[in-house]
Each structure stands twice: as structure tokens, then as C-alpha cells.
Amino acid sequence: MTPPYTKRFTPWSTESTPVSRSCSPNTIASRSSEYKLSKTPIGEGSYSVVFECKNKCTGKHYAAKKYNKTLTYGLESLLQGEFEILSRISMSHPRILSLFDYFETSNSFYFVTDLAEGGDLFNKIVYESSNGKIEPVIAKDIVAQLISAVSYLHSNSIVHRDIKPENVFFSSSNSNEVLLGDFGLARVLQPQQKLHDISGTLSYMAPEMFNREKGYGFPVDVWAIGVCAYFMLCGYLPFDCESDDETKDAIINKKYLFEPSDYWKEIPESAKKFVLSCFEISPERRPTSRELDSCRFVDYSTAETTGKDNEEAAIFATQKAEIHKIFQTMPQQSKSRQESPTINSPASYQDVWEEDAAVARGAFCMSPDCVTQLNTPITSTCPSREHSWLQLKESKEASRKGNGLRAAEGKQRSPAKFSI
């Protein structure tokens, strides 16, 4: 039972005058009449519930994060810390959730922030994507925005400590622009200062967070970005075992793989290398948030074409390499016949499409069993490339749908954040 008589507290100020919890609202509380809240919540956190709200004067829509005073009794420092950090960074970076207003009623505190109408990244990965993961080119865009937001936080001496898909929000349903939110565990760090409490969401925590004696700092956010990138690319978490102890052991000893291979075979090597750089065990050797800017996530210079829309080009690129190998072993006398189109190396996206047109004109056959150049369109007994590609695409679609369903069925939201 909450004591009916306690010291006066609000996240935005502290007063030494003791007042009753049943007292009438103060002047800040009167601002609650300026907002109309939705009847049903649009989200919830460990200690809060989020509603959509409308400013009656301006007509603008926001999110109102509600903290029940009774449920947050004893957590005053968390609320005050979140408010101070939001006040410090709001409306200063386009990829960070901003605080616009605040008020209280007799029972609750409210933070009025940006309304992220597109929902959170977890929902986007698990329930809205067609195959239970995010296409690499989109994941790259989201990661770049996260890096920008985190770099800004670190440059202002703030460590987030709870970066995860549930705290990454889309500004609208038809946009990939994201906002980093939920600063309940964020802290301001002085130069050379270390934190020693174990706080965060287990699957996203860096190994140094379990070493209370040594402590940790800004690099924990970089590790969490790597976990988010891994999750987006394949649809499951790298460190998510049967028990918390097993998960902790996997994190400390970096026990993870890019497996199963079917989930990763279309992922660019540059994206895997990015994840590996974030998962550097030593925080001193791990890239800083600023250094991540120069880490290539998807490198198009080597024709790493991925994603559903570029699937055909990726298949053609593989076939191109086979063609090149075939022509390298062809007898010299074959060159007296009609010259084949030039095969440039290294492969480029344009080369692939030019050679596809050459195949359609009947310049050469795609089958390794048929290496003779032809003066007429292909009439060999091997299956046509169009037919083969359609079969491959259909099998890929079926596989993707199956994998997506299995991934969604087996996935749950990460455990609530905790602090020890």
C-alpha cells in the first residue's frame, strides 16, 4: 500500500514540501485539459503505457507516455533521468524522439512526444514483412539512421543502454524514416566515467555489462546496433537461448553463427562484416558510433544485388560467371564463327542485363552442355533460362513464405528491460 503522505515529486522538479497524493492538480496538471487521449493504448513499456493524444488548440497529434504514480513509486530517479535527457536532446536531431510537453494528473505523469505512426521495428520485422526479415537495402537505411542518432547521443555524453527494435519507431507507415526512443535507462556519462549496474534487455546487452568491477560505457550501444542489424537481416536474434544464463554465456563468449545458411545466403558479405565489427568482444577495439559511419553495410561496388526486386539480376550474375568460365575453356577455332558479346570483368549490373539481351538474341546457350556459339536463336534441348529462372523464383517464394511463417511463429518480443 502506497503511503498517503509523501514528499512532493515530479520528474521535472523536486520539492521538499510534503503533500498528500490525493491533493488537487497543480498548475502543470491543468495542462491535461489541453489534450484529448485515445481510449485504448497504442503501446506499453516496462513502467508506462502510451496513448495517442490530440492537442485541442492546434489539432496536432502526439504520443502521451503515461506513468502511474503508484506503480512507479520508488523509481523516481528513472523518471527524472528520462525527463532530463529528453529535455536536453529534444528537437535537436531528426532521428531522435522529441519531448514536446509534459503534465500530471492526481494519479499519473505524462510525457508528450512525437507520434510514430508507423509502429516499431519489431512489428515491422515479425508481423509486417513478407518473409520475417528486412531486405538488406532497407536494413542498411535503418542502421544508418540509428548510427546517426547514437553518434549524436554519444557526442552529447549520453549512453542509451536499451537500443532494440521495440524502441525504434517509424515516423509513418509508408516511410523508412525511424526515431530512436525510450530513454528510461539512458544516462549522462562524464569523461572516463563507467557505469556498473546491469541494465537493459538481455539479448541486446554487450559482454562488458556483466563485469561490474570493470564497468562499461558508450560501446554498449554499438554492440546493440549490431544485434538489431543481425535481427533485421535474418529474422532471429544472435543471442537468444533457452535460459538467461545460457544467453549470458553466449554473449560473453560470442557464441553465434550466421546460420542456418538458407537465411543468410542472399545477405551481402559486407553486411556480415558490419555485424562482426559491432560484435567485437573488447569494447576498446570495438568501433565507436562515429567510426561505424565508415563501415560498409551493403557494398554495391562488387555487384552485391540483393532483395526481392533485384533477385533476377542476382541470378543472372551467377550465370554470368559460369558463362565466363565456359568461354575461357572454348577451343580457339570457335572464334572464327560469330563473335560472342564481350564479357567484362568484374561483373556490373549493366553487364548482366546486356548479356541477358545477348542470350535472347541467340548469341550463346546458357547450358554448360552447350558451348557452341549459334547464329540462330537457342534451340537446344536444355531448359530455357526463362523457364529455369521462373522455377527457381517460385521455389524461392515458397521457401521464403515458409521461413517467414516459421520465424514469426517462433519469435516473441524480447523480455522486458531490467536493472540490477
VOPAGU-2260 file (C-alpha; in pm, 1 decimal, decimal comma):
REM VOPAGU-2260
SITE   aa  ch    i         X         Y         Z
SITE  MET   A    0       0,0       0,0       0,0
SITE  THR   A    1     141,2     335,0    -105,1
SITE  PRO   A    2     181,5     582,7     181,9
SITE  PRO   A    3     -87,1     855,1     150,4
SITE  TYR   A    4     164,4    1116,3     260,1
SITE  THR   A    5     495,7    1154,3      87,0
SITE  LYS   A    6     742,4    1411,9     -38,0
SITE  ARG   A    7     634,0    1611,7    -335,5
SITE  PHE   A    8     791,5    1474,3    -655,8
SITE  THR   A    9     760,0    1535,0   -1025,4
SITE  PRO   A   10    1003,1    1421,3   -1295,7
SITE  TRP   A   11    1061,9    1785,7   -1389,1
SITE  SER   A   12    1126,6    1919,2   -1040,3
SITE  THR   A   13    1156,8    1813,1    -677,5
SITE  GLU   A   14    1005,8    1992,6    -385,1
SITE  SER   A   15    1074,1    1935,9     -19,8
SITE  THR   A   16     721,5    2028,2      93,7
SITE  PRO   A   17     532,0    1709,4     181,1
SITE  VAL   A   18     185,2    1688,2      26,2
SITE  SER   A   19     -85,7    1424,9       7,5
SITE  ARG   A   20    -110,0    1208,9    -305,3
SITE  SER   A   21    -479,7    1287,9    -314,3
SITE  CYS   A   22    -417,7    1660,0    -346,7
SITE  SER   A   23    -578,3    1855,9    -627,5
SITE  PRO   A   24    -379,1    1905,0    -951,9
SITE  ASN   A   25    -125,8    2186,4    -963,3
SITE  THR   A   26     -82,4    2439,4   -1244,3
SITE  ILE   A   27     112,4    2192,5   -1460,6
SITE  ALA   A   28    -164,9    1939,2   -1417,4
SITE  SER   A   29    -415,7    2187,3   -1553,2
SITE  ARG   A   30    -248,7    2145,8   -1893,0
SITE  SER   A   31    -401,9    1798,0   -1912,2
SITE  SER   A   32    -721,6    1968,3   -2026,7
SITE  GLU   A   33    -538,3    2078,3   -2342,7
SITE  TYR   A   34    -513,2    1718,1   -2463,6
SITE  LYS   A   35    -763,0    1452,5   -2559,6
SITE  LEU   A   36    -628,9    1099,4   -2512,1
SITE  SER   A   37    -727,1     790,4   -2708,7
SITE  LYS   A   38    -939,7     536,9   -2524,7
SITE  THR   A   39    -707,9     247,2   -2599,2
SITE  PRO   A   40    -327,0     246,4   -2565,9
SITE  ILE   A   41    -101,7     224,4   -2871,9
SITE  GLY   A   42     193,8      77,4   -2684,7
SITE  GLU   A   43     337,6      -8,6   -2348,6
SITE  GLY   A   44     672,6     -19,5   -2174,5
SITE  SER   A   45     803,6    -172,5   -1856,0
SITE  TYR   A   46     663,4     105,7   -1639,7
SITE  SER   A   47     443,0     302,3   -1877,9
SITE  VAL   A   48     150,5     294,5   -2118,9
SITE  VAL   A   49     143,7     504,8   -2436,5
SITE  PHE   A   50    -167,9     670,3   -2577,8
SITE  GLU   A   51    -227,1     879,4   -2885,7
SITE  CYS   A   52    -334,1    1229,0   -2791,9
SITE  LYS   A   53    -458,8    1538,1   -2972,7
SITE  ASN   A   54    -385,9    1896,8   -2876,7
SITE  LYS   A   55    -726,3    2063,9   -2869,3
SITE  CYS   A   56    -584,5    2403,2   -2963,5
SITE  THR   A   57    -357,6    2308,1   -3253,6
SITE  GLY   A   58    -521,8    1983,7   -3366,3
SITE  LYS   A   59    -179,5    1815,0   -3380,2
SITE  HIS   A   60    -143,1    1451,9   -3278,4
SITE  TYR   A   61     122,6    1328,7   -3037,9
SITE  ALA   A   62     204,4    1030,0   -2819,7
SITE  ALA   A   63     137,9    1061,2   -2446,7
SITE  LYS   A   64     352,1     834,5   -2230,5
SITE  LYS   A   65     168,6     774,2   -1904,8
SITE  TYR   A   66     341,9     679,8   -1580,2
SITE  ASN   A   67     113,1     573,3   -1298,6
SITE  LYS   A   68     236,6     737,1    -977,4
SITE  THR   A   69     160,8     434,0    -762,9
SITE  LEU   A   70     331,7     183,4    -995,1
SITE  THR   A   71     643,4     399,4   -1031,3
SITE  TYR   A   72     679,0     466,9    -659,6
SITE  GLY   A   73    1046,4     417,0    -576,2
SITE  LEU   A   74    1154,2     472,5    -939,6
SITE  GLU   A   75    1159,4     849,7    -920,4
SITE  SER   A   76    1523,1     870,5   -1029,7
SITE  LEU   A   77    1444,4     679,4   -1351,3
SITE  LEU   A   78    1163,9     918,0   -1444,3
SITE  GLN   A   79    1366,7    1223,7   -1357,0
SITE  GLY   A   80    1665,3    1094,2   -1557,2
SITE  GLU   A   81    1448,4    1024,5   -1862,4
SITE  PHE   A   82    1291,7    1369,8   -1845,1
SITE  GLU   A   83    1627,3    1545,1   -1810,7
SITE  ILE   A   84    1773,3    1360,6   -2110,5
SITE  LEU   A   85    1464,4    1417,9   -2326,1
SITE  SER   A   86    1473,6    1787,3   -2237,3
SITE  ARG   A   87    1839,6    1800,9   -2329,6
SITE  ILE   A   88    1815,1    1639,3   -2674,4
SITE  SER   A   89    1459,5    1707,5   -2792,6
SITE  MET   A   90    1415,2    1874,5   -3131,4
SITE  SER   A   91    1790,9    1870,4   -3184,7
SITE  HIS   A   92    1822,3    1562,9   -3409,3
SITE  PRO   A   93    1574,7    1436,4   -3671,2
SITE  ARG   A   94    1618,4    1068,3   -3578,0
SITE  ILE   A   95    1555,4    1106,2   -3204,2
SITE  LEU   A   96    1210,7    1106,9   -3043,5
SITE  SER   A   97    1139,3    1456,1   -2909,1
SITE  LEU   A   98     957,0    1573,9   -2597,5
SITE  PHE   A   99     702,4    1849,3   -2670,3
SITE  ASP   A  100     514,6    1887,6   -2344,5
SITE  TYR   A  101     451,8    1731,3   -2004,9
SITE  PHE   A  102     183,1    1741,1   -1739,0
SITE  GLU   A  103      43,7    1544,5   -1448,9
SITE  THR   A  104    -291,3    1448,9   -1302,0
SITE  SER   A  105    -362,0    1334,8    -949,9
SITE  ASN   A  106    -271,0     976,9   -1045,8
SITE  SER   A  107     -21,9     996,0   -1333,5
SITE  PHE   A  108     266,4    1176,3   -1502,5
SITE  TYR   A  109     255,7    1231,3   -1880,6
SITE  PHE   A  110     534,2    1293,0   -2133,3
SITE  VAL   A  111     403,2    1425,3   -2465,7
SITE  THR   A  112     633,8    1319,1   -2750,4
SITE  ASP   A  113     647,4    1262,2   -3126,0
SITE  LEU   A  114     379,5    1027,5   -3256,5
SITE  ALA   A  115     541,5     746,2   -3453,7
SITE  GLU   A  116     251,7     641,6   -3673,6
SITE  GLY   A  117     438,5     357,5   -3842,2
SITE  GLY   A  118     476,8     142,6   -3531,0
SITE  ASP   A  119     802,0      -9,1   -3408,0
SITE  LEU   A  120    1075,2    -204,3   -3583,7
SITE  PHE   A  121     994,0    -530,4   -3404,0
SITE  ASN   A  122     644,0    -535,7   -3551,7
SITE  LYS   A  123     784,5    -445,7   -3892,6
SITE  ILE   A  124    1024,0    -742,8   -3885,2
SITE  VAL   A  125     799,3   -1008,4   -3733,4
SITE  TYR   A  126     446,1    -927,5   -3845,8
SITE  GLU   A  127     456,6    -687,5   -4140,3
SITE  SER   A  128     743,2    -819,7   -4354,2
SITE  SER   A  129     654,7   -1088,1   -4607,7
SITE  ASN   A  130     939,0   -1320,2   -4509,9
SITE  GLY   A  131    1005,0   -1240,6   -4143,9
SITE  LYS   A  132    1303,4   -1014,1   -4207,2
SITE  ILE   A  133    1404,0    -681,3   -4360,9
SITE  GLU   A  134    1558,7    -652,3   -4707,6
SITE  PRO   A  135    1929,6    -561,6   -4679,9
SITE  VAL   A  136    1893,9    -232,8   -4867,0
SITE  ILE   A  137    1621,3    -118,9   -4623,9
SITE  ALA   A  138    1810,1    -254,2   -4322,7
SITE  LYS   A  139    2110,1     -50,6   -4436,6
SITE  ASP   A  140    1898,2     265,5   -4438,0
SITE  ILE   A  141    1760,6     195,9   -4090,0
SITE  VAL   A  142    2106,0     114,6   -3949,4
SITE  ALA   A  143    2247,2     436,8   -4096,5
SITE  GLN   A  144    1977,4     636,7   -3917,6
SITE  LEU   A  145    2043,3     455,3   -3590,2
SITE  ILE   A  146    2415,2     527,0   -3620,8
SITE  SER   A  147    2340,5     895,1   -3679,3
SITE  ALA   A  148    2113,3     912,8   -3373,0
SITE  VAL   A  149    2354,9     722,7   -3147,6
SITE  SER   A  150    2652,8     931,2   -3266,1
SITE  TYR   A  151    2461,6    1242,5   -3164,5
SITE  LEU   A  152    2379,9    1096,1   -2822,5
SITE  HIS   A  153    2742,0     996,6   -2760,5
SITE  SER   A  154    2869,5    1338,0   -2871,6
SITE  ASN   A  155    2643,1    1481,5   -2601,5
SITE  SER   A  156    2774,3    1236,8   -2338,0
SITE  ILE   A  157    2459,5    1021,7   -2336,5
SITE  VAL   A  158    2458,5     640,8   -2346,6
SITE  HIS   A  159    2119,0     486,3   -2434,4
SITE  ARG   A  160    2165,2     131,3   -2293,1
SITE  ASP   A  161    1840,6      -6,7   -2436,3
SITE  ILE   A  162    1865,7       4,4   -2815,7
SITE  LYS   A  163    1639,8    -266,6   -2957,6
SITE  PRO   A  164    1370,8    -292,5   -3230,2
SITE  GLU   A  165    1093,7    -220,9   -2978,4
SITE  ASN   A  166    1249,6     121,6   -2916,8
SITE  VAL   A  167    1298,9     209,9   -3284,4
SITE  PHE   A  168     986,8     370,7   -3429,9
SITE  PHE   A  169     878,8     453,2   -3784,6
SITE  SER   A  170     760,7     809,6   -3832,0
SITE  SER   A  171     487,6     692,7   -4072,7
SITE  SER   A  172     355,0     365,9   -4213,2
SITE  ASN   A  173     480,1     434,9   -4568,0
SITE  SER   A  174     826,9     559,2   -4475,6
SITE  ASN   A  175    1154,5     403,5   -4363,8
SITE  GLU   A  176    1241,8     707,1   -4151,5
SITE  VAL   A  177    1291,5     598,9   -3791,8
SITE  LEU   A  178    1306,6     761,7   -3449,8
SITE  LEU   A  179    1506,9     626,5   -3156,9
SITE  GLY   A  180    1304,2     645,5   -2836,8
SITE  ASP   A  181    1260,0     522,5   -2479,1
SITE  PHE   A  182    1532,3     691,2   -2276,0
SITE  GLY   A  183    1428,0     538,9   -1945,2
SITE  LEU   A  184    1766,9     367,2   -1898,5
SITE  ALA   A  185    1978,2     634,6   -2068,1
SITE  ARG   A  186    2247,6     805,4   -1862,5
SITE  VAL   A  187    2478,3    1103,8   -1892,5
SITE  LEU   A  188    2842,8     995,9   -1869,7
SITE  GLN   A  189    3129,9    1221,2   -1774,7
SITE  PRO   A  190    3467,9    1169,1   -1946,7
SITE  GLN   A  191    3628,0     840,2   -1834,1
SITE  GLN   A  192    3320,8     759,2   -1621,9
SITE  LYS   A  193    3192,5     399,4   -1616,9
SITE  LEU   A  194    2856,4     252,2   -1527,6
SITE  HIS   A  195    2838,5     -61,5   -1312,9
SITE  ASP   A  196    2469,7    -154,2   -1285,2
SITE  ILE   A  197    2333,4    -427,9   -1509,6
SITE  SER   A  198    2057,1    -257,3   -1706,2
SITE  GLY   A  199    1899,6    -325,6   -2041,9
SITE  THR   A  200    1735,6    -606,6   -2238,1
SITE  LEU   A  201    1938,3    -925,3   -2205,0
SITE  SER   A  202    1964,6   -1031,7   -2570,8
SITE  TYR   A  203    2096,2    -685,9   -2668,3
SITE  MET   A  204    2343,4    -639,7   -2382,3
SITE  ALA   A  205    2718,5    -621,0   -2450,7
SITE  PRO   A  206    2953,1    -866,1   -2271,5
SITE  GLU   A  207    3123,8    -593,7   -2065,6
SITE  MET   A  208    2791,3    -510,7   -1899,4
SITE  PHE   A  209    2824,3    -829,4   -1692,9
SITE  ASN   A  210    3159,2    -722,7   -1548,6
SITE  ARG   A  211    3053,9    -497,9   -1262,6
SITE  GLU   A  212    3405,0    -441,3   -1140,1
SITE  LYS   A  213    3537,1    -304,3   -1469,4
SITE  GLY   A  214    3219,7    -123,7   -1576,3
SITE  TYR   A  215    3112,5     -10,5   -1923,0
SITE  GLY   A  216    3038,7     295,2   -2133,1
SITE  PHE   A  217    2934,0     409,2   -2481,9
SITE  PRO   A  218    3047,1      94,6   -2673,6
SITE  VAL   A  219    2746,5     -99,8   -2538,7
SITE  ASP   A  220    2524,4      94,9   -2780,1
SITE  VAL   A  221    2738,2     -10,7   -3076,1
SITE  TRP   A  222    2700,2    -378,0   -2975,8
SITE  ALA   A  223    2321,0    -330,3   -2958,5
SITE  ILE   A  224    2317,4    -178,0   -3309,3
SITE  GLY   A  225    2489,5    -495,5   -3429,2
SITE  VAL   A  226    2221,0    -712,1   -3266,8
SITE  CYS   A  227    1948,0    -503,0   -3433,2
SITE  ALA   A  228    2121,3    -535,3   -3771,4
SITE  TYR   A  229    2152,6    -914,4   -3730,5
SITE  PHE   A  230    1784,1    -939,3   -3632,5
SITE  MET   A  231    1672,4    -734,4   -3934,0
SITE  LEU   A  232    1880,6    -934,4   -4181,2
SITE  CYS   A  233    1774,9   -1286,6   -4081,9
SITE  GLY   A  234    1468,4   -1251,8   -3860,1
SITE  TYR   A  235    1604,5   -1403,2   -3538,6
SITE  LEU   A  236    1832,3   -1294,5   -3255,4
SITE  PRO   A  237    2200,1   -1396,1   -3238,7
SITE  PHE   A  238    2190,8   -1445,4   -2860,5
SITE  ASP   A  239    1858,6   -1596,1   -2755,2
SITE  CYS   A  240    1896,8   -1925,1   -2565,7
SITE  GLU   A  241    1666,0   -2139,6   -2355,0
SITE  SER   A  242    1765,3   -1970,6   -2028,7
SITE  ASP   A  243    1904,6   -1632,8   -1924,3
SITE  ASP   A  244    2225,3   -1798,7   -1802,0
SITE  GLU   A  245    2279,5   -1963,7   -2141,4
SITE  THR   A  246    2209,9   -1636,1   -2320,2
SITE  LYS   A  247    2455,4   -1453,8   -2095,0
SITE  ASP   A  248    2720,1   -1720,2   -2163,0
SITE  ALA   A  249    2661,1   -1693,5   -2538,6
SITE  ILE   A  250    2709,2   -1315,0   -2523,6
SITE  ILE   A  251    3024,7   -1325,9   -2310,3
SITE  ASN   A  252    3184,4   -1593,5   -2530,3
SITE  LYS   A  253    3039,3   -1462,5   -2858,3
SITE  LYS   A  254    2866,2   -1789,9   -2939,0
SITE  TYR   A  255    2673,1   -1713,8   -3254,0
SITE  LEU   A  256    2680,4   -1810,8   -3620,6
SITE  PHE   A  257    2541,3   -1683,7   -3947,4
SITE  GLU   A  258    2318,5   -1988,9   -3954,3
SITE  PRO   A  259    2106,4   -2153,4   -4083,9
SITE  SER   A  260    2271,8   -2088,6   -4418,3
SITE  ASP   A  261    1939,2   -2056,9   -4604,3
SITE  TYR   A  262    1863,9   -1744,0   -4402,3
SITE  TRP   A  263    2197,7   -1583,0   -4489,6
SITE  LYS   A  264    2287,6   -1695,2   -4841,3
SITE  GLU   A  265    2148,6   -1376,5   -5001,0
SITE  ILE   A  266    2295,3   -1141,1   -4740,5
SITE  PRO   A  267    2595,4    -936,8   -4865,2
SITE  GLU   A  268    2930,0   -1018,9   -4707,4
SITE  SER   A  269    2973,6    -650,2   -4628,2
SITE  ALA   A  270    2662,3    -664,6   -4406,8
SITE  LYS   A  271    2803,0    -965,9   -4220,2
SITE  LYS   A  272    3133,7    -784,2   -4172,2
SITE  PHE   A  273    2945,1    -487,6   -4028,7
SITE  VAL   A  274    2778,9    -714,5   -3770,5
SITE  LEU   A  275    3114,7    -873,0   -3689,3
SITE  SER   A  276    3268,3    -530,7   -3623,6
SITE  CYS   A  277    2987,4    -445,9   -3380,1
SITE  PHE   A  278    3037,8    -780,5   -3203,0
SITE  GLU   A  279    3399,9    -712,9   -3110,7
SITE  ILE   A  280    3434,9    -854,3   -2758,6
SITE  SER   A  281    3677,9    -586,1   -2641,5
SITE  PRO   A  282    3498,9    -250,4   -2605,5
SITE  GLU   A  283    3832,6     -75,3   -2663,1
SITE  ARG   A  284    3867,1    -237,4   -3008,1
SITE  ARG   A  285    3500,5    -207,6   -3100,0
SITE  PRO   A  286    3429,1      75,1   -3347,5
SITE  THR   A  287    3285,2     392,2   -3198,8
SITE  SER   A  288    2949,8     515,7   -3321,1
SITE  ARG   A  289    3131,7     769,8   -3539,1
SITE  GLU   A  290    3361,0     504,8   -3684,4
SITE  LEU   A  291    3058,4     295,0   -3780,8
SITE  ASP   A  292    2974,7     562,3   -4038,2
SITE  SER   A  293    3266,6     444,0   -4249,2
SITE  CYS   A  294    3179,5      72,5   -4216,3
SITE  ARG   A  295    3021,0     -53,8   -4536,7
SITE  PHE   A  296    2691,9    -230,0   -4471,0
SITE  VAL   A  297    2587,0    -314,5   -4827,1
SITE  ASP   A  298    2863,2    -266,2   -5081,8
SITE  TYR   A  299    2722,4    -222,3   -5431,8
SITE  SER   A  300    3064,4    -172,8   -5591,0
SITE  THR   A  301    3100,1    -551,3   -5617,4
SITE  ALA   A  302    2751,5    -601,2   -5761,7
SITE  GLU   A  303    2602,4    -730,2   -5435,1
SITE  THR   A  304    2248,6    -706,3   -5567,1
SITE  THR   A  305    2003,8    -836,7   -5311,7
SITE  GLY   A  306    1638,2    -806,7   -5228,0
SITE  LYS   A  307    1321,3    -920,9   -5394,3
SITE  ASP   A  308    1325,5    -659,1   -5670,7
SITE  ASN   A  309    1688,2    -740,7   -5767,5
SITE  GLU   A  310    1656,1   -1118,0   -5740,3
SITE  GLU   A  311    1663,6   -1171,2   -6116,3
SITE  ALA   A  312    1983,2    -967,9   -6154,1
SITE  ALA   A  313    2149,2   -1170,7   -5878,4
SITE  ILE   A  314    2068,2   -1496,8   -6056,3
SITE  PHE   A  315    2193,0   -1357,6   -6386,9
SITE  ALA   A  316    2519,7   -1253,8   -6220,5
SITE  THR   A  317    2576,6   -1613,1   -6109,6
SITE  GLN   A  318    2509,3   -1738,6   -6459,2
SITE  LYS   A  319    2746,5   -1474,8   -6599,1
SITE  ALA   A  320    3034,6   -1624,6   -6401,6
SITE  GLU   A  321    2951,6   -1966,5   -6545,6
SITE  ILE   A  322    2948,9   -1825,7   -6898,8
SITE  HIS   A  323    3284,3   -1658,9   -6846,9
SITE  LYS   A  324    3432,3   -1987,9   -6729,3
SITE  ILE   A  325    3288,9   -2172,4   -7029,5
SITE  PHE   A  326    3434,5   -1928,9   -7282,6
SITE  GLN   A  327    3773,7   -1941,9   -7116,4
SITE  THR   A  328    3787,5   -2315,4   -7197,4
SITE  MET   A  329    3647,6   -2290,6   -7551,9
SITE  PRO   A  330    3866,0   -2405,0   -7848,5
SITE  GLN   A  331    4038,7   -2123,0   -8034,1
SITE  GLN   A  332    3879,8   -2218,3   -8368,5
SITE  SER   A  333    3536,2   -2129,6   -8237,3
SITE  LYS   A  334    3631,6   -1765,2   -8267,1
SITE  SER   A  335    3606,5   -1795,4   -8647,2
SITE  ARG   A  336    3232,8   -1815,4   -8600,8
SITE  GLN   A  337    3011,7   -1528,7   -8495,4
SITE  GLU   A  338    3182,3   -1335,1   -8218,6
SITE  SER   A  339    3009,9   -1351,7   -7882,5
SITE  PRO   A  340    2930,2   -1035,5   -7689,1
SITE  THR   A  341    3215,6    -907,8   -7476,7
SITE  ILE   A  342    3212,5   -1036,8   -7120,0
SITE  ASN   A  343    3352,1    -768,7   -6896,9
SITE  SER   A  344    3515,5    -839,3   -6563,1
SITE  PRO   A  345    3447,6    -760,1   -6286,0
SITE  ALA   A  346    3073,0    -800,7   -6322,0
SITE  SER   A  347    2849,3    -498,1   -6317,0
SITE  TYR   A  348    2473,6    -465,7   -6304,1
SITE  GLN   A  349    2464,1    -322,9   -6657,0
SITE  ASP   A  350    2685,1    -605,2   -6792,5
SITE  VAL   A  351    2439,6    -861,7   -6663,1
SITE  TRP   A  352    2143,9    -706,4   -6839,9
SITE  GLU   A  353    2340,6    -657,7   -7165,4
SITE  GLU   A  354    2436,1   -1024,3   -7170,0
SITE  ASP   A  355    2079,6   -1123,5   -7095,0
SITE  ALA   A  356    1977,6    -939,2   -7410,4
SITE  ALA   A  357    2254,0   -1122,5   -7597,5
SITE  VAL   A  358    2114,3   -1455,9   -7481,4
SITE  ALA   A  359    1767,6   -1355,1   -7600,1
SITE  ARG   A  360    1918,3   -1278,9   -7943,2
SITE  GLY   A  361    2060,4   -1631,4   -7954,8
SITE  ALA   A  362    2425,9   -1536,9   -7923,8
SITE  PHE   A  363    2508,1   -1831,9   -7699,2
SITE  CYS   A  364    2344,5   -2101,6   -7491,1
SITE  MET   A  365    2329,3   -2082,0   -7111,3
SITE  SER   A  366    2377,6   -2453,6   -7053,8
SITE  PRO   A  367    2728,0   -2586,6   -6965,0
SITE  ASP   A  368    2645,3   -2874,6   -7203,1
SITE  CYS   A  369    2606,6   -2636,6   -7492,1
SITE  VAL   A  370    2911,7   -2417,4   -7551,6
SITE  THR   A  371    2882,8   -2371,2   -7928,7
SITE  GLN   A  372    2801,5   -2023,3   -8049,8
SITE  LEU   A  373    2485,0   -2009,7   -8255,2
SITE  ASN   A  374    2378,2   -1798,5   -8549,2
SITE  THR   A  375    2010,1   -1856,7   -8473,2
SITE  PRO   A  376    1804,4   -1833,7   -8152,9
SITE  ILE   A  377    1868,2   -2109,1   -7899,0
SITE  THR   A  378    1701,5   -2439,2   -7987,2
SITE  SER   A  379    1898,7   -2676,4   -7763,9
SITE  THR   A  380    1727,8   -2944,4   -7556,8
SITE  CYS   A  381    1829,0   -2782,3   -7228,6
SITE  PRO   A  382    1554,6   -2594,6   -7037,1
SITE  SER   A  383    1526,2   -2231,2   -7133,8
SITE  ARG   A  384    1676,3   -1976,9   -6899,0
SITE  GLU   A  385    1338,6   -1809,9   -6854,3
SITE  HIS   A  386    1180,2   -2140,8   -6756,5
SITE  SER   A  387    1466,5   -2225,3   -6518,5
SITE  TRP   A  388    1453,8   -1882,1   -6357,3
SITE  LEU   A  389    1077,0   -1897,9   -6308,8
SITE  GLN   A  390    1112,2   -2236,4   -6141,0
SITE  LEU   A  391    1385,3   -2103,2   -5916,3
SITE  LYS   A  392    1185,7   -1791,3   -5831,5
SITE  GLU   A  393     873,8   -1995,2   -5746,9
SITE  SER   A  394    1074,1   -2227,6   -5522,1
SITE  LYS   A  395    1238,2   -1927,4   -5356,1
SITE  GLU   A  396     899,1   -1763,0   -5295,3
SITE  ALA   A  397     762,6   -2081,6   -5141,2
SITE  SER   A  398    1072,8   -2116,5   -4925,0
SITE  ARG   A  399    1055,9   -1753,2   -4816,2
SITE  LYS   A  400     691,5   -1774,5   -4717,7
SITE  GLY   A  401     759,4   -2090,4   -4520,7
SITE  ASN   A  402    1062,3   -1942,8   -4347,9
SITE  GLY   A  403     875,0   -1623,4   -4272,5
SITE  LEU   A  404     587,4   -1810,4   -4111,0
SITE  ARG   A  405     820,7   -2027,5   -3906,0
SITE  ALA   A  406    1020,9   -1727,6   -3796,9
SITE  ALA   A  407     711,7   -1532,3   -3694,4
SITE  GLU   A  408     560,8   -1826,9   -3508,9
SITE  GLY   A  409     880,0   -1888,7   -3313,9
SITE  LYS   A  410     954,2   -1527,1   -3232,8
SITE  GLN   A  411     838,7   -1336,7   -2928,9
SITE  ARG   A  412     907,3    -990,9   -2803,8
SITE  SER   A  413    1226,4    -966,4   -2604,4
SITE  PRO   A  414    1192,4    -983,5   -2226,0
SITE  ALA   A  415    1124,3    -652,9   -2056,6
SITE  LYS   A  416    1427,1    -449,2   -1966,1
SITE  PHE   A  417    1561,9    -495,8   -1618,3
SITE  SER   A  418    1801,3    -325,3   -1383,9
SITE  ILE   A  419    2006,7    -497,4   -1116,8
